[in-house]
């Protein structure tokens, strides 16, 4: 009984290794593709600290494809909105 289990285990292992070898042989060759570096543009905009002005500025830049990535409070009176495209 022990020999039968051991034989079945070896058969299963052989089939799995054979299938893996077949897939590696027949599959697409593994080639390392150099990734093209992404290029971003950044824009820093100082706005007045009222909600309506900030919302208008955010909507303007958002409709032009800019994404807000950070808000910096330089001198604590004028927020700087940092956009990336």
N, C-alpha and C positions, 0 to 999 in steps of 0.2 A: 504493500500500500504506500509506504514511504517513497519507494522508487518511482511509483506512478506519479505521485505529486511532484517529485523532483523533475521528472521527465516533462510533465505538463508545464511546469514553470520555465524550463529551458526552451520549450517550443514557443511559449508565449513571448519570452524575451527575444528569441530569434526572429519571430515574426515582426515584433515591434522595431527591432534594429534594422531588419530588412526594409520595412516600410519607411523608416526614417532615411535610410540610405537612398531609397528610390526617390523620395521627395527632394532630397538634396541634389541628387543627380539630374532629375528632370525639371526641377523648379528654376525660377529666375536666378541668374547669378547674383551673388551678393556683391554689390558695388557700393562703395561709400560715395555719396554725393555731397559735394561741398555745398553747404547752405549759403545762399546769397544773403549778404548782410542787409538787414532792413535799414532803410533810411527814413528818419523822422525829421519833421520840422517842429520847432517849438516857438511859442509866442507867449510873452508875459505882458499882461494887461493890468494896469492899475485902474480900479473903479472906485466910485464913491460908495461908502458903506450903507447904502439904503437898498432895500429889497427890490424895488422896481428897477433901479438902474442895473443891479447885478443880474436880475432875471433877463432884462433886455439884452445885455452883453452876452450872457450865456446862450440865449436863443440865437443871436446873430452868429456867433462862432459855431454853435452846434449845427446850424443849417448849412454852414460852409464846410462841414466835414471835420471840424476841430473837436477834440475830446478833452474835457477838463481832467487834468491829472493831479493837480495840487492847488492848494490855496495857501499863500504865504501872507502873514500879517506883518509886513516890514516894520513900519513905525507905529503900528497898532491903530492907525486912523484910516489908512487906505489899503484895503486888501489887494493883493496881487493874485490874479487868476493865471495859472500856468496851463497852457493848452498844448496838445500834441496832435500832429496830423501825420 
